[in-house]
Amino acid sequence: MIPFSRRAERQLAALLAFYEDQDRPEAQSSLIAALNEASARIEAKPGVGIAAPRPYPTLAQPGRAWIKTGRYWVLYGTEHPVTILAIFYDTANIPNRI
């Protein structure tokens, strides 16, 4: 699996804790599966991502790409070493959380 930045680790921990508090083990499993899928797709083809989610074109930055797996957007750095930088549920208000 691709390594996570500290921010992405905090976001993952917060999402998992939220699902735990809500007694939603299926959501925890879906999140982990989505991250595994994102990691595999990025490792297989690092250029697989897009510059920014369509609703948020201003988020595009050089050296960063977005990929959607399941209900999650994953931001990753395209420079070596590739790193997952952020994780967001697809209905999150992304511009206010980066």
MOPAC internal coordinates of N, CA, C and O (Angstrom, degrees):
PM7 1SCF
backbone

  N    0.0000 0     0.00 0     0.00 0    0    0    0
  C    1.4572 1     0.00 0     0.00 0    1    0    0
  C    1.5264 1   108.45 1     0.00 0    2    1    0
  O    1.2310 1   121.28 1   -34.21 1    3    2    1
  N    1.3091 1   115.15 1   145.79 1    3    2    1
  C    1.4556 1   122.23 1   178.34 1    5    3    2
  C    1.5346 1   108.56 1   -68.07 1    6    5    3
  O    1.2310 1   120.16 1   -40.70 1    7    6    5
  N    1.3356 1   117.30 1   139.30 1    7    6    5
  C    1.4680 1   118.76 1   179.19 1    9    7    6
  C    1.5226 1   112.59 1   -67.12 1   10    9    7
  O    1.2310 1   121.26 1   -22.75 1   11   10    9
  N    1.3234 1   115.20 1   157.25 1   11   10    9
  C    1.4654 1   122.80 1  -179.45 1   13   11   10
  C    1.5220 1   109.76 1  -106.30 1   14   13   11
  O    1.2310 1   120.85 1   -34.42 1   15   14   13
  N    1.3199 1   115.99 1   145.58 1   15   14   13
  C    1.4622 1   120.42 1   169.85 1   17   15   14
  C    1.5297 1   107.48 1   -71.70 1   18   17   15
  O    1.2310 1   120.46 1   -12.56 1   19   18   17
  N    1.3213 1   116.73 1   167.44 1   19   18   17
  C    1.4695 1   119.32 1   177.25 1   21   19   18
  C    1.5221 1   111.22 1   -60.65 1   22   21   19
  O    1.2310 1   120.29 1   139.85 1   23   22   21
  N    1.3327 1   117.06 1   -40.15 1   23   22   21
  C    1.4641 1   120.50 1   178.84 1   25   23   22
  C    1.5266 1   110.21 1   -60.70 1   26   25   23
  O    1.2310 1   120.23 1   133.77 1   27   26   25
  N    1.3365 1   117.17 1   -46.23 1   27   26   25
  C    1.4669 1   120.56 1  -179.96 1   29   27   26
  C    1.5304 1   110.52 1   -63.83 1   30   29   27
  O    1.2310 1   120.23 1   141.67 1   31   30   29
  N    1.3301 1   117.17 1   -38.33 1   31   30   29
  C    1.4704 1   119.42 1   176.65 1   33   31   30
  C    1.5271 1   111.08 1   -61.48 1   34   33   31
  O    1.2310 1   120.18 1   138.11 1   35   34   33
  N    1.3351 1   117.27 1   -41.89 1   35   34   33
  C    1.4713 1   120.68 1   178.22 1   37   35   34
  C    1.5270 1   110.74 1   -65.24 1   38   37   35
  O    1.2310 1   120.25 1   138.89 1   39   38   37
  N    1.3260 1   117.12 1   -41.11 1   39   38   37
  C    1.4585 1   120.18 1   179.67 1   41   39   38
  C    1.5295 1   110.63 1   -65.11 1   42   41   39
  O    1.2310 1   120.52 1   137.46 1   43   42   41
  N    1.3231 1   116.62 1   -42.54 1   43   42   41
  C    1.4596 1   120.44 1   177.85 1   45   43   42
  C    1.5266 1   110.42 1   -61.54 1   46   45   43
  O    1.2310 1   120.37 1   133.20 1   47   46   45
  N    1.3227 1   116.90 1   -46.80 1   47   46   45
  C    1.4690 1   120.47 1   179.38 1   49   47   46
  C    1.5250 1   110.99 1   -60.82 1   50   49   47
  O    1.2310 1   120.27 1   139.28 1   51   50   49
  N    1.3374 1   117.09 1   -40.72 1   51   50   49
  C    1.4682 1   120.36 1  -179.98 1   53   51   50
  C    1.5298 1   111.10 1   -66.50 1   54   53   51
  O    1.2310 1   120.07 1   138.06 1   55   54   53
  N    1.3206 1   117.48 1   -41.94 1   55   54   53
  C    1.4669 1   119.97 1   178.41 1   57   55   54
  C    1.5283 1   110.77 1   -64.81 1   58   57   55
  O    1.2310 1   120.33 1   135.06 1   59   58   57
  N    1.3304 1   116.98 1   -44.94 1   59   58   57
  C    1.4625 1   119.89 1   179.32 1   61   59   58
  C    1.5263 1   111.23 1   -62.88 1   62   61   59
  O    1.2310 1   120.21 1   139.32 1   63   62   61
  N    1.3289 1   117.21 1   -40.68 1   63   62   61
  C    1.4666 1   120.74 1   178.42 1   65   63   62
  C    1.5220 1   110.80 1   -65.30 1   66   65   63
  O    1.2310 1   120.31 1   139.34 1   67   66   65
  N    1.3291 1   117.02 1   -40.66 1   67   66   65
  C    1.4572 1   120.66 1   178.29 1   69   67   66
  C    1.5252 1   110.17 1   -60.60 1   70   69   67
  O    1.2310 1   120.64 1   133.23 1   71   70   69
  N    1.3411 1   116.39 1   -46.77 1   71   70   69
  C    1.4652 1   119.74 1   179.56 1   73   71   70
  C    1.5303 1   110.98 1   -65.10 1   74   73   71
  O    1.2310 1   120.29 1   145.16 1   75   74   73
  N    1.3091 1   117.05 1   -34.84 1   75   74   73
  C    1.4652 1   120.89 1   176.68 1   77   75   74
  C    1.5283 1   110.13 1   -64.20 1   78   77   75
  O    1.2310 1   120.48 1   133.18 1   79   78   77
  N    1.3238 1   116.68 1   -46.82 1   79   78   77
  C    1.4680 1   121.70 1   179.32 1   81   79   78
  C    1.5234 1   111.80 1   -61.84 1   82   81   79
  O    1.2310 1   120.67 1   147.87 1   83   82   81
  N    1.3145 1   116.32 1   -32.13 1   83   82   81
  C    1.4645 1   121.73 1  -179.29 1   85   83   82
  C    1.5351 1   112.12 1   -88.47 1   86   85   83
  O    1.2310 1   120.57 1  -177.89 1   87   86   85
  N    1.3413 1   116.52 1     2.11 1   87   86   85
  C    1.4631 1   122.39 1  -177.55 1   89   87   86
  C    1.5269 1   110.66 1    53.91 1   90   89   87
  O    1.2310 1   121.61 1  -125.74 1   91   90   89
  N    1.3376 1   114.52 1    54.26 1   91   90   89
  C    1.4641 1   121.44 1  -178.37 1   93   91   90
  C    1.5305 1   110.47 1  -123.30 1   94   93   91
  O    1.2310 1   120.17 1  -110.36 1   95   94   93
  N    1.3214 1   117.27 1    69.64 1   95   94   93
  C    1.4693 1   119.40 1  -179.18 1   97   95   94
  C    1.5248 1   113.01 1   -61.53 1   98   97   95
  O    1.2310 1   120.14 1   150.71 1   99   98   97
  N    1.3319 1   117.34 1   -29.29 1   99   98   97
  C    1.4664 1   119.93 1   178.74 1  101   99   98
  C    1.5294 1   110.79 1   -66.94 1  102  101   99
  O    1.2310 1   120.39 1   146.35 1  103  102  101
  N    1.3265 1   116.86 1   -33.65 1  103  102  101
  C    1.4654 1   120.28 1   177.30 1  105  103  102
  C    1.5281 1   110.21 1   -69.62 1  106  105  103
  O    1.2310 1   120.22 1   141.63 1  107  106  105
  N    1.3238 1   117.18 1   -38.37 1  107  106  105
  C    1.4639 1   120.49 1   175.81 1  109  107  106
  C    1.5273 1   110.25 1   -61.15 1  110  109  107
  O    1.2310 1   120.75 1   134.28 1  111  110  109
  N    1.3285 1   116.18 1   -45.72 1  111  110  109
  C    1.4661 1   120.82 1   179.51 1  113  111  110
  C    1.5251 1   111.21 1   -62.96 1  114  113  111
  O    1.2310 1   120.41 1   139.38 1  115  114  113
  N    1.3211 1   116.82 1   -40.62 1  115  114  113
  C    1.4674 1   120.99 1   179.48 1  117  115  114
  C    1.5238 1   111.02 1   -64.92 1  118  117  115
  O    1.2310 1   120.59 1   140.34 1  119  118  117
  N    1.3224 1   116.49 1   -39.66 1  119  118  117
  C    1.4633 1   120.78 1   178.10 1  121  119  118
  C    1.5256 1   110.36 1   -62.86 1  122  121  119
  O    1.2310 1   120.03 1   131.59 1  123  122  121
  N    1.3085 1   117.55 1   -48.41 1  123  122  121
  C    1.4669 1   121.15 1  -179.80 1  125  123  122
  C    1.5279 1   110.17 1   -62.43 1  126  125  123
  O    1.2310 1   120.29 1   137.75 1  127  126  125
  N    1.3244 1   117.05 1   -42.25 1  127  126  125
  C    1.4659 1   120.36 1   178.57 1  129  127  126
  C    1.5278 1   110.99 1   -62.91 1  130  129  127
  O    1.2310 1   120.14 1   138.79 1  131  130  129
  N    1.3319 1   117.33 1   -41.21 1  131  130  129
  C    1.4636 1   121.21 1   179.03 1  133  131  130
  C    1.5234 1   110.90 1   -63.26 1  134  133  131
  O    1.2310 1   120.11 1   138.73 1  135  134  133
  N    1.3301 1   117.39 1   -41.27 1  135  134  133
  C    1.4652 1   120.42 1   179.28 1  137  135  134
  C    1.5196 1   111.76 1   -68.30 1  138  137  135
  O    1.2310 1   120.44 1   141.98 1  139  138  137
  N    1.3205 1   116.76 1   -38.02 1  139  138  137
  C    1.4677 1   120.04 1   175.85 1  141  139  138
  C    1.5238 1   110.73 1   -63.75 1  142  141  139
  O    1.2310 1   120.59 1   137.92 1  143  142  141
  N    1.3270 1   116.47 1   -42.08 1  143  142  141
  C    1.4649 1   120.61 1   178.58 1  145  143  142
  C    1.5253 1   110.75 1   -65.13 1  146  145  143
  O    1.2310 1   120.23 1   135.05 1  147  146  145
  N    1.3261 1   117.17 1   -44.95 1  147  146  145
  C    1.4643 1   120.77 1   178.94 1  149  147  146
  C    1.5215 1   110.27 1   -59.41 1  150  149  147
  O    1.2310 1   120.58 1   133.81 1  151  150  149
  N    1.3200 1   116.49 1   -46.19 1  151  150  149
  C    1.4544 1   121.11 1  -179.51 1  153  151  150
  C    1.5307 1   110.88 1   -60.14 1  154  153  151
  O    1.2310 1   120.51 1   134.28 1  155  154  153
  N    1.3264 1   116.63 1   -45.72 1  155  154  153
  C    1.4652 1   120.73 1  -179.39 1  157  155  154
  C    1.5276 1   111.09 1   -63.63 1  158  157  155
  O    1.2310 1   120.25 1   137.42 1  159  158  157
  N    1.3209 1   117.12 1   -42.58 1  159  158  157
  C    1.4703 1   120.40 1   179.87 1  161  159  158
  C    1.5185 1   111.16 1   -65.99 1  162  161  159
  O    1.2310 1   120.18 1   139.08 1  163  162  161
  N    1.3245 1   117.26 1   -40.92 1  163  162  161
  C    1.4656 1   120.85 1   179.89 1  165  163  162
  C    1.5256 1   110.13 1   -67.20 1  166  165  163
  O    1.2310 1   120.19 1   136.03 1  167  166  165
  N    1.3264 1   117.23 1   -43.97 1  167  166  165
  C    1.4652 1   120.52 1   179.50 1  169  167  166
  C    1.5262 1   111.37 1   -63.04 1  170  169  167
  O    1.2310 1   120.36 1   141.59 1  171  170  169
  N    1.3311 1   116.93 1   -38.41 1  171  170  169
  C    1.4600 1   120.63 1  -179.40 1  173  171  170
  C    1.5263 1   112.11 1   -70.43 1  174  173  171
  O    1.2310 1   120.73 1   145.14 1  175  174  173
  N    1.3219 1   116.20 1   -34.86 1  175  174  173
  C    1.4614 1   120.56 1  -176.97 1  177  175  174
  C    1.5259 1   108.22 1  -151.75 1  178  177  175
  O    1.2310 1   119.72 1   -91.45 1  179  178  177
  N    1.3407 1   118.15 1    88.55 1  179  178  177
  C    1.4671 1   120.87 1  -174.74 1  181  179  178
  C    1.5346 1   114.41 1   -54.65 1  182  181  179
  O    1.2310 1   119.51 1   152.91 1  183  182  181
  N    1.3062 1   118.54 1   -27.09 1  183  182  181
  C    1.4652 1   121.32 1   179.92 1  185  183  182
  C    1.5154 1   113.84 1   -85.08 1  186  185  183
  O    1.2310 1   119.60 1  -164.88 1  187  186  185
  N    1.3291 1   118.36 1    15.12 1  187  186  185
  C    1.4579 1   122.92 1  -175.68 1  189  187  186
  C    1.5348 1   112.95 1   -68.26 1  190  189  187
  O    1.2310 1   120.19 1   154.68 1  191  190  189
  N    1.3095 1   117.24 1   -25.32 1  191  190  189
  C    1.4688 1   121.01 1  -174.37 1  193  191  190
  C    1.5173 1   113.56 1   -75.95 1  194  193  191
  O    1.2310 1   121.82 1    -7.75 1  195  194  193
  N    1.3170 1   114.11 1   172.25 1  195  194  193
  C    1.4617 1   121.38 1   175.99 1  197  195  194
  C    1.5267 1   108.31 1  -111.91 1  198  197  195
  O    1.2310 1   120.81 1   -15.75 1  199  198  197
  N    1.3202 1   116.06 1   164.25 1  199  198  197
  C    1.4666 1   120.64 1  -176.18 1  201  199  198
  C    1.5237 1   112.15 1   -63.30 1  202  201  199
  O    1.2310 1   120.48 1   140.90 1  203  202  201
  N    1.3377 1   116.68 1   -39.10 1  203  202  201
  C    1.4712 1   121.40 1  -179.43 1  205  203  202
  C    1.5216 1   108.46 1  -164.25 1  206  205  203
  O    1.2310 1   120.22 1   -26.13 1  207  206  205
  N    1.3361 1   117.19 1   153.87 1  207  206  205
  C    1.4732 1   118.55 1   173.43 1  209  207  206
  C    1.5282 1   109.45 1   -58.83 1  210  209  207
  O    1.2310 1   119.88 1   -38.78 1  211  210  209
  N    1.3095 1   117.84 1   141.22 1  211  210  209
  C    1.4734 1   121.73 1  -175.75 1  213  211  210
  C    1.5281 1   114.52 1   -50.94 1  214  213  211
  O    1.2310 1   119.15 1   138.67 1  215  214  213
  N    1.3306 1   119.23 1   -41.33 1  215  214  213
  C    1.4695 1   117.95 1  -179.77 1  217  215  214
  C    1.5377 1   113.53 1   -68.98 1  218  217  215
  O    1.2310 1   120.39 1   166.70 1  219  218  217
  N    1.3311 1   116.86 1   -13.30 1  219  218  217
  C    1.4681 1   120.53 1  -173.96 1  221  219  218
  C    1.5278 1   112.17 1  -130.50 1  222  221  219
  O    1.2310 1   119.17 1  -118.87 1  223  222  221
  N    1.3280 1   119.19 1    61.13 1  223  222  221
  C    1.4730 1   120.61 1  -176.46 1  225  223  222
  C    1.5199 1   113.62 1   -61.95 1  226  225  223
  O    1.2310 1   119.78 1   157.65 1  227  226  225
  N    1.3198 1   118.02 1   -22.35 1  227  226  225
  C    1.4615 1   120.43 1  -179.39 1  229  227  226
  C    1.5299 1   112.44 1   -71.56 1  230  229  227
  O    1.2310 1   119.71 1   170.57 1  231  230  229
  N    1.3392 1   118.16 1    -9.43 1  231  230  229
  C    1.4601 1   120.99 1   178.64 1  233  231  230
  C    1.5186 1   113.11 1   -79.82 1  234  233  231
  O    1.2310 1   119.99 1   170.67 1  235  234  233
  N    1.3263 1   117.63 1    -9.33 1  235  234  233
  C    1.4622 1   120.56 1  -179.11 1  237  235  234
  C    1.5305 1   110.16 1   -61.95 1  238  237  235
  O    1.2310 1   121.25 1   -48.03 1  239  238  237
  N    1.3220 1   115.22 1   131.97 1  239  238  237
  C    1.4640 1   122.24 1   177.65 1  241  239  238
  C    1.5218 1   108.77 1  -142.41 1  242  241  239
  O    1.2310 1   120.20 1   -36.84 1  243  242  241
  N    1.3253 1   117.23 1   143.16 1  243  242  241
  C    1.4669 1   118.98 1   176.36 1  245  243  242
  C    1.5319 1   110.48 1   -58.70 1  246  245  243
  O    1.2310 1   120.99 1   -38.52 1  247  246  245
  N    1.3225 1   115.71 1   141.48 1  247  246  245
  C    1.4596 1   120.09 1   177.76 1  249  247  246
  C    1.5083 1   114.98 1    80.17 1  250  249  247
  O    1.2310 1   120.30 1  -172.66 1  251  250  249
  N    1.3349 1   117.03 1     7.34 1  251  250  249
  C    1.4620 1   121.34 1   179.05 1  253  251  250
  C    1.5212 1   109.97 1  -132.56 1  254  253  251
  O    1.2310 1   120.74 1   -32.22 1  255  254  253
  N    1.3209 1   116.19 1   147.78 1  255  254  253
  C    1.4598 1   121.42 1   177.64 1  257  255  254
  C    1.5228 1   109.13 1  -144.50 1  258  257  255
  O    1.2310 1   121.05 1   -23.17 1  259  258  257
  N    1.3170 1   115.60 1   156.83 1  259  258  257
  C    1.4612 1   123.24 1  -179.10 1  261  259  258
  C    1.5204 1   109.09 1  -117.26 1  262  261  259
  O    1.2310 1   121.24 1   -36.27 1  263  262  261
  N    1.3182 1   115.24 1   143.73 1  263  262  261
  C    1.4589 1   121.64 1   174.70 1  265  263  262
  C    1.5267 1   107.31 1  -137.64 1  266  265  263
  O    1.2310 1   121.11 1   -38.10 1  267  266  265
  N    1.3286 1   115.48 1   141.90 1  267  266  265
  C    1.4643 1   119.62 1   178.47 1  269  267  266
  C    1.5203 1   108.52 1  -109.59 1  270  269  267
  O    1.2310 1   121.31 1   -52.87 1  271  270  269
  N    1.3271 1   115.11 1   127.13 1  271  270  269
  C    1.4627 1   121.07 1   174.43 1  273  271  270
  C    1.5166 1   107.60 1  -134.19 1  274  273  271
  O    1.2310 1   121.21 1   -49.18 1  275  274  273
  N    1.3088 1   115.29 1   130.82 1  275  274  273
  C    1.4614 1   119.00 1  -175.80 1  277  275  274
  C    1.5136 1   109.08 1    58.81 1  278  277  275
  O    1.2310 1   120.40 1    49.17 1  279  278  277
  N    1.3142 1   116.84 1  -130.83 1  279  278  277
  C    1.4681 1   122.10 1  -179.80 1  281  279  278
  C    1.5189 1   112.48 1   -99.05 1  282  281  279
  O    1.2310 1   120.13 1  -162.69 1  283  282  281
  N    1.3313 1   117.35 1    17.31 1  283  282  281
  C    1.4613 1   121.20 1  -173.09 1  285  283  282
  C    1.5264 1   112.39 1  -122.28 1  286  285  283
  O    1.2310 1   121.43 1   -37.77 1  287  286  285
  N    1.3175 1   114.86 1   142.23 1  287  286  285
  C    1.4543 1   122.82 1   168.55 1  289  287  286
  C    1.5126 1   107.11 1   -97.51 1  290  289  287
  O    1.2310 1   120.82 1   -45.06 1  291  290  289
  N    1.3269 1   116.04 1   134.94 1  291  290  289
  C    1.4597 1   121.75 1   178.39 1  293  291  290
  C    1.5250 1   107.57 1  -121.78 1  294  293  291
  O    1.2310 1   120.94 1   -55.13 1  295  294  293
  N    1.3214 1   115.81 1   124.87 1  295  294  293
  C    1.4587 1   122.48 1   175.79 1  297  295  294
  C    1.5206 1   107.20 1   -97.91 1  298  297  295
  O    1.2310 1   120.95 1   -48.29 1  299  298  297
  N    1.3396 1   115.79 1   131.71 1  299  298  297
  C    1.4584 1   117.90 1   178.37 1  301  299  298
  C    1.5194 1   110.78 1  -136.40 1  302  301  299
  O    1.2310 1   121.68 1   -28.32 1  303  302  301
  N    1.3160 1   114.39 1   151.68 1  303  302  301
  C    1.4521 1   121.20 1   175.94 1  305  303  302
  C    1.5208 1   109.06 1   -84.72 1  306  305  303
  O    1.2310 1   120.52 1   -47.81 1  307  306  305
  N    1.3172 1   116.61 1   132.19 1  307  306  305
  C    1.4619 1   120.87 1  -176.51 1  309  307  306
  C    1.5222 1   112.99 1   -88.69 1  310  309  307
  O    1.2310 1   120.22 1   169.69 1  311  310  309
  N    1.3239 1   117.19 1   -10.31 1  311  310  309
  C    1.4709 1   120.80 1   178.49 1  313  311  310
  C    1.5210 1   109.18 1   -76.64 1  314  313  311
  O    1.2310 1   120.82 1   -26.13 1  315  314  313
  N    1.3285 1   116.04 1   153.87 1  315  314  313
  C    1.4633 1   120.45 1   179.34 1  317  315  314
  C    1.5225 1   109.75 1   -77.09 1  318  317  315
  O    1.2310 1   118.19 1   -48.03 1  319  318  317
  N    1.3036 1   121.06 1   131.97 1  319  318  317
  C    1.4618 1   125.96 1    -3.62 1  321  319  318
  C    1.5296 1   110.74 1   -80.64 1  322  321  319
  O    1.2310 1   121.11 1   -39.79 1  323  322  321
  N    1.3047 1   115.48 1   140.21 1  323  322  321
  C    1.4626 1   121.01 1   177.41 1  325  323  322
  C    1.5214 1   108.25 1   -61.72 1  326  325  323
  O    1.2310 1   120.79 1   -46.22 1  327  326  325
  N    1.3333 1   116.10 1   133.78 1  327  326  325
  C    1.4598 1   121.98 1  -176.46 1  329  327  326
  C    1.5229 1   109.91 1  -137.24 1  330  329  327
  O    1.2310 1   120.11 1   -42.36 1  331  330  329
  N    1.3195 1   117.40 1   137.64 1  331  330  329
  C    1.4596 1   120.87 1   172.35 1  333  331  330
  C    1.5181 1   107.06 1   -76.88 1  334  333  331
  O    1.2310 1   120.87 1   -56.80 1  335  334  333
  N    1.3360 1   115.94 1   123.20 1  335  334  333
  C    1.4554 1   122.04 1  -173.26 1  337  335  334
  C    1.5225 1   114.02 1   -99.99 1  338  337  335
  O    1.2310 1   120.10 1   151.19 1  339  338  337
  N    1.3359 1   117.41 1   -28.81 1  339  338  337
  C    1.4648 1   120.17 1  -176.98 1  341  339  338
  C    1.5237 1   109.86 1  -161.07 1  342  341  339
  O    1.2310 1   121.20 1   -25.25 1  343  342  341
  N    1.3391 1   115.31 1   154.75 1  343  342  341
  C    1.4570 1   123.40 1   179.82 1  345  343  342
  C    1.5244 1   107.57 1  -135.60 1  346  345  343
  O    1.2310 1   120.57 1   -50.80 1  347  346  345
  N    1.3242 1   116.52 1   129.20 1  347  346  345
  C    1.4585 1   120.61 1  -179.58 1  349  347  346
  C    1.5174 1   110.46 1  -137.04 1  350  349  347
  O    1.2310 1   120.96 1   -41.03 1  351  350  349
  N    1.3180 1   115.78 1   138.97 1  351  350  349
  C    1.4591 1   121.71 1   170.93 1  353  351  350
  C    1.5234 1   106.81 1   -65.81 1  354  353  351
  O    1.2310 1   119.47 1   -35.80 1  355  354  353
  N    1.3190 1   118.61 1   144.20 1  355  354  353
  C    1.4661 1   120.63 1  -170.26 1  357  355  354
  C    1.5200 1   115.42 1   -62.61 1  358  357  355
  O    1.2310 1   118.91 1   160.90 1  359  358  357
  N    1.3120 1   119.68 1   -19.10 1  359  358  357
  C    1.4662 1   119.95 1   177.59 1  361  359  358
  C    1.5178 1   112.39 1  -100.88 1  362  361  359
  O    1.2310 1   120.04 1  -170.56 1  363  362  361
  N    1.3325 1   117.53 1     9.44 1  363  362  361
  C    1.4644 1   120.92 1   177.77 1  365  363  362
  C    1.5244 1   109.91 1   -68.33 1  366  365  363
  O    1.2310 1   120.60 1   -25.55 1  367  366  365
  N    1.3149 1   116.45 1   154.45 1  367  366  365
  C    1.4527 1   121.91 1   175.64 1  369  367  366
  C    1.5300 1   106.31 1   -85.45 1  370  369  367
  O    1.2310 1   120.68 1   -96.98 1  371  370  369
  N    1.3112 1   116.30 1    83.02 1  371  370  369
  C    1.4509 1   122.31 1  -170.83 1  373  371  370
  C    1.5365 1   113.61 1   -57.59 1  374  373  371
  O    1.2310 1   118.36 1   132.92 1  375  374  373
  N    1.3335 1   120.74 1   -47.08 1  375  374  373
  C    1.4618 1   118.35 1  -176.59 1  377  375  374
  C    1.5193 1   114.46 1   -57.34 1  378  377  375
  O    1.2310 1   119.94 1   149.82 1  379  378  377
  N    1.2953 1   117.72 1   -30.18 1  379  378  377
  C    1.4531 1   120.62 1  -179.41 1  381  379  378
  C    1.5289 1   113.59 1   -87.68 1  382  381  379
  O    1.2310 1   120.01 1  -176.80 1  383  382  381
  N    1.3357 1   117.59 1     3.20 1  383  382  381
  C    1.4585 1   119.88 1  -176.89 1  385  383  382
  C    1.5169 1   113.14 1  -117.97 1  386  385  383
  O    1.2310 1   119.28 1   175.16 1  387  386  385
  N    1.3090 1   118.99 1    -4.84 1  387  386  385
  C    1.4764 1   120.31 1  -179.76 1  389  387  386
  C    1.5015 1   109.32 1   -94.23 1  390  389  387
  O    1.2310 1   120.10 1   180.00 1  391  390  389

